[in-house]
Amino acid sequence: MNIRQSPAVKNKIKNEMIIIFLMMGLVTFGLFFIIFVPESRKDFLSFIFLFIFLIIGLNRIYSLLNFKKLLKDIEIRNCIILAGKGNIVLKGGRYAYWVLEVEVGNEKIYESDSFSSQLKYKVGAFKGFFFAKFFSKGKVNEDLFDKVLAEDFTVYVDAQNPKNYFVDISPLYIAAEQK
């Protein structure tokens, strides 16, 4: 399967694009009001917020371009491909999110991007959170999740910059979509 067509890549690009459009939309909307609405507040605080939104948007554009470069390296086989066992972990404090930690060997742990869409709710229901069962569409196939977690997950590591990597969690997305 083409790596660009995998559900994990599609969801990562979709999530990055949503944040980019949101941040740049806020910057554009704020600049419009500052320039064209004469009675708008043009205080220092509004410029600080616009600058923060601009920096966040530019940072997300930069990370998306780095990810696209990594995808190109994966396609031309200019990266290191590792495999390891995965474990679903709840991260974060107040705003908790699910990730997959892949252990390669006994020393290196690679962390995936946070789960999104239906996978987020299915994993919450699979891990036993009662409220997540209401949001997941249909019953969670726990046997299927156990089989997927027993398999090895692929980690693509950039050969020039080992800190730049991508954990392919497509089998989890595919398992979440099955009934």
C-alpha positions as CSV (number, residue, x, y, z in Angstrom):
1,M,0.0,0.0,0.0
2,N,1.2,3.5,-0.8
3,I,2.2,5.2,2.5
4,R,0.3,8.4,1.5
5,Q,-2.9,6.5,1.2
6,S,-2.7,5.0,4.7
7,P,-5.3,6.1,7.2
8,A,-2.6,7.3,9.7
9,V,-1.0,9.6,7.1
10,K,-4.3,11.0,5.9
11,N,-5.5,11.7,9.5
12,K,-2.1,13.4,10.4
13,I,-2.3,15.7,7.3
14,K,-6.0,16.4,7.9
15,N,-5.4,17.4,11.5
16,E,-2.4,19.6,10.7
17,M,-4.3,21.3,7.9
18,I,-7.3,22.0,10.3
19,I,-5.0,23.7,12.8
20,I,-3.1,25.7,10.1
21,F,-6.4,27.0,8.6
22,L,-7.8,27.8,12.0
23,M,-4.7,29.8,13.1
24,M,-4.2,31.6,9.8
25,G,-8.0,32.3,9.6
26,L,-7.8,33.9,13.1
27,V,-4.8,36.0,12.0
28,T,-6.6,37.1,8.8
29,F,-9.8,37.8,10.7
30,G,-7.9,39.9,13.3
31,L,-6.0,41.8,10.7
32,F,-9.2,42.6,8.8
33,F,-10.8,44.1,11.9
34,I,-7.6,46.0,12.8
35,I,-7.3,47.5,9.3
36,F,-10.9,48.0,8.1
37,V,-13.0,48.6,11.2
38,P,-12.2,52.1,12.5
39,E,-13.7,51.6,15.9
40,S,-12.0,48.3,16.6
41,R,-9.6,48.1,19.5
42,K,-6.0,48.4,18.4
43,D,-4.3,47.8,21.6
44,F,-1.1,45.9,22.3
45,L,-2.9,42.8,23.5
46,S,-4.7,42.2,20.2
47,F,-1.3,42.4,18.4
48,I,0.2,39.9,20.8
49,F,-2.6,37.4,20.2
50,L,-2.3,37.9,16.4
51,F,1.5,37.3,16.7
52,I,1.0,34.2,18.8
53,F,-1.6,32.8,16.3
54,L,0.8,33.6,13.4
55,I,3.7,31.8,15.1
56,I,1.6,28.7,15.8
57,G,0.3,28.6,12.2
58,L,3.8,29.0,10.8
59,N,5.1,26.3,13.2
60,R,2.4,23.9,12.0
61,I,3.3,24.7,8.3
62,Y,6.9,23.9,9.1
63,S,6.1,20.6,10.8
64,L,3.8,19.7,7.9
65,L,6.5,20.4,5.4
66,N,9.0,18.3,7.4
67,F,6.4,15.4,7.5
68,K,6.0,15.7,3.7
69,K,9.8,15.5,3.3
70,L,9.8,12.4,5.5
71,L,7.1,10.8,3.4
72,K,9.2,11.5,0.3
73,D,12.2,9.8,2.0
74,I,10.0,6.8,2.9
75,E,8.8,6.5,-0.7
76,I,12.4,6.6,-2.1
77,R,13.6,4.3,0.7
78,N,15.9,6.8,2.2
79,C,15.0,6.1,5.8
80,I,15.4,3.5,8.5
81,I,12.5,1.1,8.9
82,L,12.1,-0.4,12.4
83,A,9.5,-2.7,13.8
84,G,8.4,-3.2,17.4
85,K,5.6,-4.0,19.7
86,G,3.1,-1.4,20.5
87,N,1.3,-0.4,23.7
88,I,-1.6,2.1,23.9
89,V,-1.0,4.7,26.5
90,L,-3.1,7.6,27.9
91,K,-0.9,10.8,28.0
92,G,-1.5,14.3,29.2
93,G,-3.0,15.8,32.2
94,R,-6.1,17.9,31.9
95,Y,-6.4,17.3,28.2
96,A,-5.7,13.6,28.0
97,Y,-5.0,11.9,24.6
98,W,-4.2,8.4,23.4
99,V,-0.9,7.5,21.8
100,L,0.8,4.3,20.7
101,E,4.2,3.7,22.2
102,V,6.3,1.4,20.1
103,E,9.3,-0.3,21.8
104,V,12.1,-1.2,19.4
105,G,14.6,-3.5,21.1
106,N,14.8,-2.8,24.8
107,E,16.0,0.8,24.8
108,K,14.2,3.0,22.3
109,I,10.5,4.0,22.5
110,Y,8.8,5.8,19.7
111,E,5.6,7.7,20.3
112,S,2.9,8.0,17.7
113,D,0.7,11.0,17.0
114,S,-2.4,11.3,19.2
115,F,-5.4,9.3,18.0
116,S,-8.2,11.1,16.2
117,S,-11.6,10.4,14.8
118,Q,-13.3,7.1,15.4
119,L,-10.1,5.5,16.7
120,K,-10.0,7.8,19.7
121,Y,-13.4,6.7,20.8
122,K,-12.9,3.0,20.1
123,V,-9.7,2.9,22.0
124,G,-11.3,4.7,24.9
125,A,-14.1,2.1,24.9
126,F,-11.5,-0.7,24.5
127,K,-9.5,0.5,27.4
128,G,-12.6,0.5,29.6
129,F,-13.7,4.1,29.9
130,F,-17.5,4.0,30.3
131,F,-18.3,7.4,28.8
132,A,-16.3,6.5,25.6
133,K,-18.7,3.6,24.8
134,F,-21.5,6.2,24.1
135,F,-19.4,8.0,21.5
136,S,-18.0,5.0,19.7
137,K,-20.3,3.9,16.8
138,G,-21.1,0.3,17.3
139,K,-19.5,-2.3,19.6
140,V,-15.7,-2.4,20.0
141,N,-14.2,-5.6,18.7
142,E,-11.8,-6.3,21.5
143,D,-10.4,-9.5,19.9
144,L,-9.5,-7.6,16.8
145,F,-7.7,-4.9,18.8
146,D,-5.8,-7.6,20.7
147,K,-4.7,-9.2,17.5
148,V,-3.6,-5.8,16.0
149,L,-1.6,-5.0,19.2
150,A,0.1,-8.4,19.1
151,E,1.6,-7.6,15.6
152,D,4.6,-5.4,15.1
153,F,4.2,-1.7,14.2
154,T,6.4,0.0,11.7
155,V,8.4,3.1,12.6
156,Y,10.0,5.1,9.8
157,V,13.1,7.1,11.0
158,D,14.8,9.8,9.0
159,A,18.4,8.8,8.3
160,Q,19.7,12.3,8.6
161,N,17.7,13.3,11.6
162,P,16.8,10.4,13.9
163,K,14.5,12.7,16.0
164,N,12.2,13.0,12.9
165,Y,10.2,9.8,12.8
166,F,6.7,8.5,12.0
167,V,4.9,5.6,13.7
168,D,2.5,4.0,11.3
169,I,-0.7,3.3,13.2
170,S,-2.8,2.4,10.2
171,P,-3.7,-1.1,11.5
172,L,-5.4,0.6,14.5
173,Y,-7.4,2.9,12.2
174,I,-8.4,0.0,10.1
175,A,-9.4,-2.0,13.2
176,A,-11.5,0.9,14.5
177,E,-13.5,1.2,11.3
178,Q,-14.4,-2.5,11.3
179,K,-17.6,-3.6,13.1
